Amino acid sequence: MDGFAVCREVRRCGSVPVLIISARVGKEDQLNGFRLGADDYIEKPVDLDLLAAKIGSLFARTYGALAQKDILHSGSLTIDKSARKVYRNKLPVELNVKEYELLLLLAENPGKTLDKDFLFNQIWGHNAYRQIGEKTVQIKNFVSEIIRASKEDIVQIEIEKGEFYLKELMGWVASVYGEKCALRKCELTIGTYQNRIFQGDIHRLREVFGNLFENAFKYGDCRRIQVSFYEEDYCQLIRVFNTGEPVTQKEFVHLFDSFFRGENTRGQQGNGLGLYICREIMHRLDGEIFAVCEDDGMAFVVVLPL
């Protein structure tokens, strides 16, 4: 049974996403794949980054709404609301009923201050006020454990240093986020640069730039994202600018703090760890990252030693 036959049978059984990877490059072969119900068709040899982006896009379109409704992420924790289960780094966490309800309530209200009365009324009922004194320590310890566990995971970030050219990093950015920007009708421009060689972990740097672009999509206005380059004090500086409302000066000093979320994050999913992780990665690479508030948006500058 060839791939086309498999696609036909899969489509008879349901509507799961189907992506065909084939050495058949003819137009008729591709059209046949789409006629049989394939969602996308990729010719061999396959670029792994492009493949990962296409798979992610397929899953987001097919399962995005369901996943957003039933799955919550907070640091290293994953909460499956439909199954009432909690995982840390994909391993199950044993919680009793009240512990699960408390954790879910906190995860659904990231960055918000929830007072004692609200917590006890939501978890233990309206007669719980008299129990506040004896339960306060339990809640404080539980929340502290969640924060401590998440920070421990971040501290354990491993760096595998090697050599890479700037063109490799920017090629990945253009391939993955060029398509994402096009889908959002967001103008993406990548300036000219000298293709220097660097010592570092290109995979971790992709994680840094991925965080910056995802933040731009969430909190910017998706009109324009611009990547520019300049050198200063024997360092390569890469500036990622997105249009939109900048954070306030009061919030600016906390941008890279763990679990910090600004006023412009209201209604957006997230846990306030993205920029904190970016800074930790850059420090482990002997580099730096800093932010700049501009009149029409925000800029983040990644600093790599030459």
C-alpha positions in Angstrom: 0.0 0.0 0.0 1.6 3.3 -1.0 1.2 6.7 0.6 -1.7 7.8 -1.5 -3.6 4.7 -0.6 -2.9 5.3 3.1 -4.1 8.9 2.7 -7.4 7.7 1.1 -8.0 5.2 4.0 -7.2 7.8 6.7 -9.6 10.3 5.1 -12.4 7.6 5.1 -11.9 7.2 8.9 -11.7 10.8 10.1 -10.4 14.3 9.6 -6.9 14.1 11.2 -4.3 16.3 9.6 -2.4 14.6 6.7 1.0 15.8 5.4 2.5 13.9 2.5 6.3 13.7 2.3 7.3 12.2 -1.1 10.0 12.0 -3.6 7.4 12.3 -6.3 7.8 15.9 -7.5 5.4 15.9 -10.4 2.5 18.3 -10.5 0.0 15.5 -11.1 1.3 13.6 -8.0 0.8 16.6 -5.8 -2.6 17.3 -7.2 -3.5 13.6 -6.6 -2.4 14.0 -3.0 -4.6 17.0 -2.4 -7.6 15.3 -4.2 -7.2 12.4 -1.8 -7.5 14.8 1.2 -3.9 15.7 2.1 -3.5 19.1 3.9 0.0 19.7 2.6 2.6 18.1 0.4 6.4 18.4 0.8 9.0 17.1 -1.6 12.1 15.3 -0.6 14.7 16.1 0.5 13.0 17.8 3.5 14.2 20.9 5.4 13.6 19.8 9.0 12.9 23.4 10.3 10.3 23.9 7.5 8.8 20.5 8.2 8.5 21.3 11.9 6.9 24.7 11.1 4.4 23.1 8.8 3.5 20.4 11.3 3.0 23.0 14.0 0.8 25.1 11.7 -1.3 22.1 10.8 -1.8 21.1 14.5 -2.6 24.7 15.4 -5.3 25.0 12.8 -6.7 21.5 13.5 -6.5 21.3 17.3 -5.7 24.9 18.3 -9.1 25.8 19.7 -9.5 22.5 21.6 -6.0 22.7 23.0 -6.5 26.3 24.2 -9.7 25.3 25.9 -8.6 22.1 27.6 -4.8 22.5 28.1 -3.0 25.1 30.2 0.8 25.6 30.5 2.5 27.3 33.4 6.3 27.0 33.3 7.2 23.3 33.5 3.6 22.4 34.4 0.9 21.2 32.0 -2.7 21.0 33.2 -5.2 18.8 31.3 -8.6 20.2 32.4 -10.7 17.7 30.7 -8.8 14.8 32.4 -8.2 16.8 35.6 -4.5 15.8 35.5 -1.3 17.7 36.0 2.1 17.0 34.5 5.6 18.4 35.3 8.1 18.0 32.4 5.6 15.4 31.0 5.6 13.4 34.2 2.3 13.0 36.2 2.0 15.0 39.5 -0.1 13.5 42.2 -2.5 16.1 43.7 -5.6 15.8 45.8 -8.9 17.5 44.7 -8.3 20.8 46.5 -4.7 21.0 45.4 -5.7 20.5 41.8 -8.5 23.1 42.0 -6.1 25.6 43.7 -3.4 25.1 41.1 -5.9 25.4 38.2 -7.3 28.6 39.7 -3.8 30.1 39.9 -2.9 29.0 36.4 -6.0 30.5 34.9 -5.2 33.9 36.5 -1.5 34.5 35.6 0.0 37.7 36.9 -3.1 38.5 39.1 -3.1 39.0 42.8 -5.9 36.8 44.3 -6.8 37.7 47.9 -7.4 35.1 50.6 -11.2 35.5 50.7 -11.4 34.9 47.0 -9.2 31.8 47.1 -11.1 30.2 50.0 -14.5 31.0 48.6 -13.6 29.5 45.3 -11.9 26.4 46.6 -13.3 25.7 50.0 -16.7 27.4 49.9 -18.3 30.5 51.3 -17.9 29.4 54.9 -14.2 29.2 54.6 -13.3 32.6 56.0 -12.8 31.3 59.5 -10.3 28.8 58.1 -8.0 31.5 56.6 -5.6 31.6 59.5 -4.8 27.9 59.4 -4.8 27.5 55.6 -2.7 30.6 54.7 0.6 28.9 55.3 -0.5 25.9 53.2 -1.4 28.1 50.3 1.9 30.1 50.6 4.0 27.0 50.7 2.1 25.5 47.7 2.6 28.6 45.5 6.2 28.9 46.6 6.8 25.3 45.5 5.4 26.0 42.1 7.6 29.0 41.6 10.7 27.3 43.0 10.2 24.2 40.7 9.8 26.4 37.6 12.9 28.4 38.4 14.9 25.2 39.0 13.9 24.0 35.5 15.2 27.3 34.0 18.5 27.1 36.0 19.1 23.7 34.5 19.1 25.0 30.9 21.9 23.1 29.2 24.1 24.9 26.6 26.0 23.0 23.9 28.5 25.4 22.4 29.6 25.0 18.8 30.3 27.1 15.8 27.7 28.6 13.5 27.4 31.4 10.9 25.0 34.2 11.4 23.4 33.3 8.1 22.3 29.9 9.6 20.5 31.7 12.4 18.8 34.3 10.2 18.0 31.7 7.6 16.0 29.9 10.2 14.2 33.1 11.3 13.3 33.9 7.7 12.1 30.4 7.0 9.9 29.9 10.2 8.7 33.4 10.9 8.6 34.6 7.4 5.7 32.2 6.8 4.1 33.1 10.2 4.3 36.8 9.5 2.7 36.2 6.0 -0.2 34.4 7.6 -0.8 37.3 9.9 -0.2 39.9 7.1 2.6 41.3 9.2 5.5 43.0 7.3 8.8 41.3 8.1 12.1 42.9 7.1 15.5 41.5 7.8 18.4 43.9 7.2 21.8 43.2 5.6 24.5 41.8 7.8 28.1 40.4 7.6 28.0 36.6 7.7 30.3 36.3 10.7 31.0 33.0 12.6 30.1 32.7 16.3 30.8 30.4 19.2 27.5 29.4 20.9 24.5 27.2 20.9 22.4 28.0 17.8 19.5 25.9 19.0 19.2 28.0 22.2 19.5 31.2 20.1 16.6 30.0 18.0 14.7 29.7 21.3 15.6 33.3 22.1 14.5 34.7 18.8 11.4 32.4 18.8 10.4 34.0 22.1 10.9 37.5 20.8 8.8 36.9 17.7 6.0 35.1 19.6 5.9 38.1 22.0 5.7 40.4 19.1 2.7 38.5 17.7 1.0 38.5 21.1 1.6 42.0 22.4 2.4 44.0 19.3 -0.1 45.1 16.6 1.3 42.8 13.9 1.9 45.7 11.4 5.6 45.4 11.2 8.6 43.4 12.6 12.0 44.6 11.7 15.4 42.8 12.3 18.5 45.0 12.0 22.2 44.5 12.7 25.1 46.6 13.9 28.4 46.1 15.7 29.6 47.8 18.8 32.5 47.2 21.3 33.5 43.9 19.6 29.9 42.6 19.8 27.3 41.8 17.2 24.0 43.4 18.1 20.8 42.1 16.5 17.7 44.3 17.1 14.2 42.9 16.8 11.6 45.7 16.6 7.8 45.3 16.5 5.2 48.0 16.2 2.6 48.3 18.9 2.0 49.9 22.3 5.2 49.9 24.4 5.2 49.0 28.1 5.1 51.8 30.7 8.3 53.0 32.3 7.1 51.4 35.6 6.8 48.0 34.0 9.9 48.4 31.9 12.3 47.7 34.8 10.6 44.4 35.4 10.5 43.0 31.9 13.1 40.3 32.4 11.9 39.3 35.9 10.5 35.8 36.3 6.6 35.6 36.2 6.3 39.3 35.3 3.5 40.2 33.0 2.7 43.7 31.9 -0.6 45.5 31.4 -0.5 44.8 27.7 -0.7 41.0 28.4 -4.3 41.1 29.5 -6.4 38.4 27.8 -3.2 36.7 26.4 -2.0 33.3 27.4 1.5 33.1 29.0 3.3 32.7 32.3 5.8 35.6 32.4 8.8 33.4 31.9 9.7 34.0 28.2 12.0 37.0 28.5 13.4 35.7 31.8 14.4 32.5 29.9 15.9 34.6 27.1 18.1 36.5 29.5 19.3 33.3 31.2 20.2 31.7 27.9 22.1 34.8 26.7 24.0 35.0 30.0 25.0 31.3 29.6 26.3 32.2 26.1 28.3 35.1 27.5 26.0 37.5 25.7 23.2 39.9 26.7 19.7 41.0 25.9 18.1 44.3 26.6 14.9 46.2 25.7 14.2 49.6 24.3 10.9 51.5 24.5 10.2 53.4 21.3 7.4 55.8 20.3 5.7 53.3 18.1 6.7 50.0 19.6 9.2 47.8 21.4 12.7 46.7 20.5 14.8 43.9 21.9 18.5 43.8 21.3 20.4 40.5 21.4 24.2 40.9 22.0 26.6 38.3 20.8 30.4 38.5 21.5 32.5 38.5 18.3 
